Amino acid sequence: MSIRGSAGEPLPVVFKSLQRLEVEFRRSELSLVVAGPGTGKSLFALFLAMAAEIPVLYFSADSSSATQVSRATAMITGNDVKGIKNALTDGDFSVYQSALGARWWVRFCFSARPTRTEIEVHLLCYLEVYGCTPHLLVVDNITNVDNGAVGDAEAYTFGLEELCEYLSEMARETAAHVLGLHHVTGEHSDGLKPIPLSGVKGKVHRVPSLILTIHKEVDGMGGRILNVSDVKNREGFEDSSGATFISLRLNRSNLRLEEVDEETPGMFVGQ
């Protein structure tokens, strides 16, 4: 019991429908959220970070500071993200500063190509300033981490798996839940159908304790549903086909994710 410490402690529940699938983001563990470009994996990770209200260190290599500040402010306040971004670019952001200041425990790094040393320095700085390590550490995306030169496809795959081992070790050492965002193989890049475990790019299946894939539904009027599949889960239910999923509606105004069905997960029926 004394050795365990906070390891295995679940983060606060943000999505009740995922909890019904026995999905929990546990401290000292590594998870991956995998989706095609533009599907919404960054929105999913950011909303989790904002809604959980816990110490967070977010490495945003894939999105700029203007984008993330606007998105985070919209999620926190419920205000329209376009108006927030206009206020930010116009230099009249004072009305939102107190809302962001209240989330002082959330810190971002916007390096486009962070090295492992840079990640560790930011972790040590977080510990020095706040007296604790973050409960959630997001790496968006893991392919943006500077992992050295890559010679061929085999070396690329080996490098990704070794990076996942490094991030898993980081989770153990810091008692953080490390959430990595990652891409899919080419045939799943449009994000319109459920993505199985085999659709994870680089086949980095072995190390993470939890892997979620996301595909989308677009209604033609600008609305979007994010369907989240639990394709690997050491602690509970999993469906490696991706056919079992829960659905989250994206509010396009404030970018909050709203539960579509609070009773049962959806099932995809192939044609």
N, C-alpha and C positions, 0 to 999 in steps of 0.2 A: 504493500500500500504506500509506504513512504517513497519507494523508488519510482512509482508511477507518477506522482505529482499531479500535474494538470493534463498529462497525456491521455488522450481518448475523450476528453471533455468536449461535448458537442457545442458548437456555436449557437447563439440564439436562433430560434426557428423564424425564418423569414417567409418561406413558402410551405404552407400546411399541406398542400397537395403532394409535394415532394416527401414530406415526412410520412405520409401514408404509404409511399413506396419504400419506406425504411431508409430513405436517404438522409444522412446527417453529415455535416461538415465538421469533422472532429479535429481537435488540436493534436499536433505532432504527427499529422498525416498529410499526404500529398494527394490532390485530386486534379483532374483535367476536365475542362469544359471545351468541347470540340464542335466546330461548326464551320460552314463555308463563309467566304467573305461577304460582309454586309448582312449576315443573318441576324446578329444581335447578341453575340457572345460577350462583347465588351459591355453592352448595356446590362446584361444579366449579372456580370461580375461587379459592375459599379453599383447597381441597385442593391445587391447583397451587401456590399461594403457600407453603403449609406444607411440601409434599413436595419442592419444588425446592431448598430450603435456600440461598437467595440473598438479597441485599438487596431488600426489598420495601417499597413505600409503598402502602397500601390505603385508598382513599377509600370508606368504607362508609356511603353516604347512605341505603341501602335497608334496612339492618339495624342494630339497636341494639348498643351495646357489650356488654351482657349476652349477647345472642345470639351475637355473634362470638367473644367470649372463651370461652364454653362450647363452641362448635363447634371452635374452633382447639385448645383443650385436649384435647378428645376425639380429634381427628385426630392430635395429637402423641403423646399417651400411650397411646391405644388403649382408654381407659376409657370407661364408659358415660356418654353426654352428659347423661342425666337426673340421674344422681348428681352430676355435675360442676356442673350448674346449681343443684341444691339446695345444694351446698356454697358456691357463689358467693352465693346469696341469703341463706343462713344466716350468712354472715360467717366461715366456717371453710374458707378457700381456701388456707391455708398449704401444704398437702401438694402443691399443684400449682404453686406459685410458682416453684420452681426449674426446672421443665420449661419454663415460659414464659420465664423469665429467660435460658435457654440459647438462645432465639431472639430475642436482643436486636436483630437486624438487621431485624426485621419491625415496622413502625410503622403505626398506624391513625389515620385522621381520621374522626370520626363526625358531622361537620356534615351536617344533613339537606338543605341546599341550598347546597353550596359554590360560591363564585364562582371565576372564573379567577384572580383575584388571590390568593384563599385557597389555591388549589392551588399556585400559584407560591411563595407564602411557605413552605408546608410542604416543597416541594422544596428551597428554599434552606436551610431549617433542617436538613433531612436531610443536605445537603452539608456544612453547617457542623459538625454533630455527628460525622458518621461519615467525612468526608473523601472521600466518593464519592457519586454519584447512585445511586438504586435501579436494579437490573437489571430489575425488574418493577414497573410502576405500574398498579394496578387502579382503574378508575372504575366503581362499582356504585351506580346505573346512570347512563348518560350523560344520560338525560332528567332526572335530579335536579340536574344542573349548572345553576346560574343563568345562563341564556343571554339574559336580557333579556325584554322583553314580546313576546308572540306575538299577532299580529292575526288570522290566519286559517290554514287548512291549508297554503297555499302558503308562507307565512312560516315556519310550523313546520318544514316540510321543508327549506327553505333554511337555517334556523337550525341544524338537526341536521347538515346537510352541512358548514356552516361550522365547527361545533364539532369535527367529525371532522378537518377540515383543521388546526384548532388543535392537537388531540391528536396528529396525525401530525407536525406541526412540533415539538411537545414531545418526541416520541420521537427525532427527529433531533438536537435540541439537547442532550438529556440522555443519549443512547445507551441509553435504557431501552426495554424492550418495553412498550408501553402497551396494556393489555387493557381494552376497554370492554364493559360488559354492556348489553344492549338488549332491547327488546320486539318482539313480532310483530304482524302485522295480525290483525284480529278473527277471521277464519275459522280461524286456527291457534292461538287462545288456549288451547284445552283441552290442547294439547301431546300429543295421542295419536297423531298421524301425522307422518311426516317433513315437515319444513318446508323448502321450496325457497328459493332466493335471493330470489324475488319476495315471500316472506312476511316479509321484514325490514321493520319499520315505518319509514315515512318514506323508504323507497327509498334508503338511504344506502349504495349499493353501490360507488361509484366510488373512494373514498379508502382504505379499509382494504386491507391486503395479504392479509389472511386473515379469512374469516368462517366461523364454525362455528354450526350450529343444533342444538338439542337437543330431542328428543321422548322421552316416557317410556312405559314399560310397567309396569303395576301388576298384581300377581298376586292381589289380593283378600285377602291375609293380611298386608298391611303391607309387603311387599317391593316394591322398585322397581329397574328397570333404566333407566339413562340412555343413550339412543342418540344418538351425536354424529356429525353429518353435516358433511362438508367441502364447502361450497357455493361458496367462492371461495378460490383459493390461487395467488398469483403465482409461488410457488416450486416447485409440484409438482402432483400430481393434484387434480382437483376434479370434483364432480358437482353442477351447479347445481340439479338436481331434488331433491336431498336423499335420494335413494333408496339411496345407498351410505353406510353408517355403521358405526361401531364401537360396541361395547356395554360399559358399565361398570355393575357391580352396586353399589348403595348399601348399605353395612353400616349398618343403622338404629341400631345401638348406638353405634358410635364415629364414624360419618359418613365413614368412609374409602371411597374408590372403588376397587373391585377389578376387574381385567380379566376379562371373561367368556370371550372367545375370543382366545388369543394367537397364532392362526395366520392367520385371514382375517377381513376385515370382513364384516358382515352385509349382506344385500340385502333391501329391502322389496318385497314382491309385492303390488300393488294388487288389489283384488277387483273 
